[in-house]
Amino acid sequence: MKGLKILWRIMKNTGADRILGGFLLAFFACSIIIWLREPEIKTLGDGIWYCYAVVTTIGFGDVLVTTLLSRIISAILSVYAVLVIAIITGVVVNYYNELVELRKSETISAVLDRLEQLPEMSKEELVELSEKVHKLRHQRRSDEKG
């Protein structure tokens, strides 16, 4: 549950929640239109199922559309879905990358603050600080290689 809360906060902070909301409205609108206009689709559930197959690009083939309007709606919905998924994925990945960079910056800042206090540190604190510096250096070298 905590992961979903974090994801929703990211979506809200970046405005991607509006993109997702607009997509969901379009999804259900397309489902309704296809249900009403397509002779082979008898229930709204079948319309939703068909649109799900289109959006996920799975294409089960158990529900088919035959009218030109339904085919055009299917094509538009599939392209829209690909764009929305790409945008949301990019937003989440970018957010996490920025979060990682911020944490690195904060860690380096904390080590520098401790370095200013070297004369007052005990031997144990110096060993601990040395280990942190070693970890940061190793992490930075790994980041530069990767």
C-alpha positions, 0 to 999 in steps of 0.5 A: 500500500505504501508503494501505491501512495508514493506512486500516487504522490509522484503522479500528483506532483508531476501532473501525470494524474491528470493525464491518467484521468483523461485517459481513463475517461477516454477509455470508458467513453470508447468502451461505451461508444463501441458497445452502442455502435458495434453489433457484435458487442452485446454488453458494456462489459464486452466493450470494456473487455475489448478496449482493454485488449486494445489498450494492452495490445494483447488482442485476445481476438475473442471480441472483434469490431467490424464497423469503420467507426469502431476500428478508427476508435480502436486505432486512436485508443491504442496510440493514446494508450502507448503515449500515456504509458510512455509518459507515466513511465518517464515521469516516475523514472525521472522522479526516482532519478532525481530522488536518488541524486538528492539523497547522494547530494545530502549524503555528501553534504553530511560527510563534508559537515562531519569533516569540518569537525575532525579535530573534535572527533574520537577515534571511533568517529574517525573510523566511521567517517572513513568508512562512509567516505570509502563507500561514497567513493566506491559508489561514485566510481560505480556510477561513473562506470555504469 
